[in-house]
Structures are given as structure tokens and as C-alpha cells.
Amino acid sequence: MNCPYCEREMTKGYIPTDNVPAQWLPDEKRQSLFKLKYSKDCKKIVSENTAFGIHAIAYYCGDCGIVLLNEER
């Protein structure tokens, strides 16, 4: 995946979520990260199950300092 800002190749990685599916919530809907299900107001982030738990796939651009995640669709 290329960075949308500098167009250089991004490094694929992940964001560990401690077995809780990664989700984005607006500030006014903030909730505990210890909930084991999605909030009805969330945007689900694509995740993969591994032997080490659930990880949100993320791409990082070292030149721009940006991390990109994909919404589950």
C-alpha cells in the first residue's frame, strides 16, 4: 500500500487489541476498551485472528508518521 501523502510504500503491520475487536468511536461515544463486543455507534476496523489474539491490520509510513487502518465492509 502506498502512502496517500508522499506516495511511498508503507510498511504492513498491526495494532494489537488484546482480543477485543478494534473499533473507532466518536469522542462523545467513548467507552471502556474492556468491552468484548462492538458498540452500535462504532466503525469496525478490519482485523485478523491469530494465535496471539485479534490484531487490527495497519500500514505505517515512516516518512509521514501516519498509520492507516481499513474499515470493515
C-alpha positions as semicolon CSV with decimal commas, in nm:
position;residue;x (nm);y (nm);z (nm)
1;M;0,000;0,000;0,000
2;N;0,129;0,346;-0,085
3;C;0,102;0,646;0,146
4;P;-0,172;0,886;0,032
5;Y;0,053;1,182;0,123
6;C;0,401;1,104;-0,009
7;E;0,308;0,803;-0,229
8;R;0,595;0,590;-0,092
9;E;0,547;0,226;0,006
10;M;0,402;0,180;0,355
11;T;0,505;-0,096;0,595
12;K;0,233;-0,350;0,677
13;G;0,188;-0,428;1,045
14;Y;-0,086;-0,446;1,303
15;I;-0,226;-0,286;1,615
16;P;-0,282;-0,539;1,895
17;T;-0,625;-0,514;2,051
18;D;-0,598;-0,760;2,344
19;N;-0,865;-0,993;2,197
20;V;-1,115;-0,707;2,164
21;P;-1,207;-0,625;1,803
22;A;-1,059;-0,286;1,708
23;Q;-1,315;-0,013;1,657
24;W;-1,330;0,361;1,607
25;L;-1,579;0,559;1,813
26;P;-1,662;0,930;1,806
27;D;-1,547;1,115;2,120
28;E;-1,900;1,153;2,258
29;K;-1,948;0,772;2,249
30;R;-1,628;0,682;2,436
31;Q;-1,647;0,354;2,628
32;S;-1,423;0,113;2,811
33;L;-1,174;-0,078;2,597
34;F;-1,257;-0,386;2,803
35;K;-1,592;-0,437;2,630
36;L;-1,587;-0,760;2,429
37;K;-1,835;-0,650;2,162
38;Y;-1,876;-0,366;1,917
39;S;-2,061;-0,051;2,012
40;K;-2,362;0,024;1,790
41;D;-2,201;0,361;1,707
42;C;-1,863;0,223;1,602
43;K;-1,682;0,178;1,272
44;K;-1,538;-0,173;1,276
45;I;-1,173;-0,200;1,180
46;V;-1,062;-0,496;0,971
47;S;-0,900;-0,748;1,200
48;E;-0,743;-1,089;1,172
49;N;-0,745;-1,366;1,428
50;T;-0,404;-1,506;1,508
51;A;-0,261;-1,738;1,770
52;F;-0,177;-1,420;1,962
53;G;-0,530;-1,274;1,958
54;I;-0,710;-1,027;1,737
55;H;-0,496;-0,771;1,553
56;A;-0,612;-0,471;1,351
57;I;-0,418;-0,463;1,023
58;A;-0,238;-0,130;0,986
59;Y;0,004;0,031;0,741
60;Y;0,270;0,277;0,859
61;C;0,458;0,545;0,664
62;G;0,785;0,629;0,838
63;D;0,835;0,938;0,622
64;C;0,500;1,098;0,711
65;G;0,440;0,934;1,051
66;I;0,091;0,818;0,952
67;V;-0,087;0,492;1,030
68;L;-0,376;0,374;0,811
69;L;-0,643;0,122;0,906
70;N;-0,924;-0,014;0,690
71;E;-1,288;-0,008;0,795
72;E;-1,459;-0,350;0,778
73;R;-1,704;-0,364;0,484
